[in-house]
Amino acid sequence: MLLITCPHCGPRAEIEFRCGGEGHIARPGPHDAVSDAEWADYLFYRTNPKGEHRERWLHSAGCGQWFNVARDTMTHQISAVYPMGETLPEASPAKEAAR
Ligand SMILES: [Zn+2]
């Protein structure tokens, strides 16, 4: 089981959270200039990397807030937790320690 540190509540068990899938997906637009292929890609296709993946998580049994997580899909090690609307710094201390 993962121990996830909610940026609002602190460390909590994985069962309190719901994964919302890949993070940082930009909605294409303007809507009248988006092709069917671009819209389908936005709605249905996600990356499935082997290694670090940036995801959205919801603290559904806690504060109800969404936040971003950088998680390794092989080891499940979480290298960063950061607020929505922010991007993961490229040289975060946790990421450097994992190298
Ligand atoms: Zn929380």
Boltz pocket constraint, residues with backbone or C-beta under 6 A from the ligand:
constraints:
  - pocket:
      binder: B
      contacts: [[A, 6], [A, 7], [A, 8], [A, 9], [A, 10], [A, 59], [A, 62], [A, 63], [A, 64], [A, 65]]
      max_distance: 6.0
